[in-house]
Each structure stands twice: as C-alpha cells, then as structure tokens.
Amino acid sequence: MFMSILLTPAVTTSLSMGSEPNNVYTTPLIAGQYMVVGEVAVWTSIVDDSIILHVLYNITDPAWYLTEAHLAVAKSLYDIPMTRTGNPIPGRFPYKAYDLWVQSYEFTVNLTEVFGLQCPVDESEATLYIAAHAVVAKVNEYGEIIRAETAWGKGTRFTNRGNWGMYFTYTVTCETGEMCYLNDDAETSWANGTPFPGASWAMYVVYTGGELTTDLIRAKNYDVGDVYIMVDGGYLVVKIVLDEGYSISYYHIHVATSLSGIPQNRAGNPQIGLFEYYGNYSEITPSIELYLPLDAAEQSAGTLYVAIHAGVATYTCYG
C-alpha cells in the first residue's frame, strides 16, 4: 500500500527530477532585449576520446516556440562572424537550424575535431566564445502566432552602438556529469480500464474501494508506468509512477458516480478539456501524487468512475 507524502490536503504535488553535469553553464535566453523566454545550457561530454560540446536552447515560457537557431563557437571573439563595425551576423554562424517549431533544440560540436582539444585541456586553450541566437514566436490560446522576436543567450554585447547581439564565454573541462532534459514528444496516455462508448481508445477506471492498481498506456500500445487509486478521507488519491525515461507533461482527471458524469461528446468520447482536475509540468516529472476532493455524493458512493488522461514525454540524459 502506498503512503501519503502530504501532511495537508492539496490538489496536486509533483516529484520533479532533473540532473545536470558538473560543468554546465546556463544563461537566460532573452527575446526582444528584455523578455526572458528560456535559457541556454552549455556543457561537455566525452565520447570515444572526443570532447563534445552541447548547446541546448530551452524555452521555459509555454507561450513561446523556437522557429530558428544559429550558433557560433570560436576560440577567439573575432572568429565569430561579424560586420566591420562589430555586429554579429547570425546568418553566417556555422551551426544553423530552420523551420523549427519546438521548445528545445540542441547543437553538438566535436571540439576535438574542430579545435583539436583533448583531455586534459590546456588552460590556455580552455576558453570558448559562444554566440547563441534564435528567432522565437509567441502564440495565443488558439495557437496563432501573435509575436515574433530575435533572441540571444545573455552575455556581453558585441558592440554598444550596433545591434544588441550578445556572446558569452565557456571554460572547457573534462570533468563531466549527467544532464537530463525533456524531449518535445508528449503522447496521449490513459489509465488502463474500460473503453468509453465512442470510437477513440480512451478509457475509464471503475473504482470500488481499497487500493486499485492499473497500467498507464501511452500512444495506445505502450505500458509506461503504474497508476494507483485509493480513497483517503474525503479525497481520491491518484498516484502515477512512470518507468525510467518517461515524464508527465500534463494530466486531466475526472471523478464521477456514474459513467455519464464524465464529460463526453455525443459520440461517447471523453472531453478532456472539461475534466475537473488538470495540471502541467515543465520539468522532468517521473511521478505525481494527487489529492482530489470528493463531494458528499462521491464520498458515499460505493463505486466511482475515474478517467485519468495524461501527456507522457520522454527525456534524454547525456554525460
């Protein structure tokens, strides 16, 4: 039997997990000169005796998306493509990505092949100059683009009189660790149970007391973890524990005393946008435990109908 970790009732609490290498450097990703929309993380790993530089653009504001990314990495500031007056030229940066619509994107650079760096790194060669440029777009609640901006990894301006492009420095070391980050691949998932009357593969669970355990099914065919359901006082407790490599991005849950009490369209498919309980997570979240208040009728009912829908993404670790 699983134990409550909450001392006071709460609708939701998350057990977030993330890790980063010993040599990570993180700086804000600034859009339109003043808005922080995410971050740029830089670290190195060792692969087959080569030093690999990782530069990860990560949007943390859910309303914004990366549409382009440009990266320059150099041993000297003057090796970054610039105009004669010192303004950076992102279109000439050696590492580029276009036609994106993601909230994270990573470049990797083999520093051993490009600059001849090897472990142990000589202190005189350990400093890199990095310019991380992006184009980002903001969407409204309907997914329509309402704003587009240039963005830079925060650092030192190339020139005070030109554009506001920035660079920062990073010191290469061979002391590596592990870094994990979310992939943008959340898939629909349901607690395994009885199919709804409609044509979709959505399911609901019939709870009749005690502790109920079932699987969480991702993308219709993949068992990615376990769902535990029980009643604790005036609350229905739902705990989701995912297998390694999976993370909860969002959830929608509805509890009712009858199947008809769960919001459905005329075809019998659930309407998750009308579910009573919902939440989302921007960090790696391998498990959650939710305390959902039950009304008087639900507390006295011998049977509860519970629909548990979640978005489950994968995460990747380096190091």
KAHUSUL-V39611 format. One record per backbone hydrogen bond with DSSP energy under -1.0 kcal/mol. NH is the residue of the N-H (numbers start at 0). CO is the residue of the C=O. Records with the same first field share a line. If there is no record, write none. Layout:
NH->CO + CO
//
This chain:
14->286
16->283
23->20
24->41
26->39
28->37
29->151
30->34
31->149
34->30
36->28
38->57
39->26
40->55
41->24
42->53
44->51
46->49
49->46
51->44
52->108
53->42
54->106
55->40
56->104
57->38
58->102
59->36
60->36
63->60
64->136
65->101
66->134
67->134
68->96
69->132
70->94
71->130
73->128
78->75
79->76
82->86
85->82
88->80
91->88
92->89
94->70
96->68
99->66
101->65
104->56
106->54
108->52
110->50 + 108
113->109
114->110
116->110
124->121
127->169
128->73
129->167
130->71
132->69
133->150
134->67
135->148
136->64
137->146
138->62
139->143
142->139
145->137
146->137
148->135
150->133
151->29
152->131
153->27
155->166
157->164
166->155
167->129
169->127
171->125
175->173
178->317
179->18
180->315
182->313
184->182
186->311
188->309
189->216
190->307
191->214
193->203
195->201
197->267
203->193
204->305
206->303
211->228
213->226
215->224
216->189
217->221
218->187
221->217
223->215
225->240
226->213
227->238
228->211
229->236
231->234
234->231
235->291
236->229
237->289
238->227
239->287
240->225
241->285
242->223
245->242
246->312
247->284
248->310
249->310
250->278
251->308
252->276
253->306
255->304
260->257
261->258
264->268
267->264
270->262
273->270
274->271
276->252
278->250
280->248
287->239
288->12
289->237
291->235
293->233
298->294
299->295
303->206
304->255
305->204
306->253
308->251
309->188
310->249
311->186
312->246
314->244
315->180
317->178
//
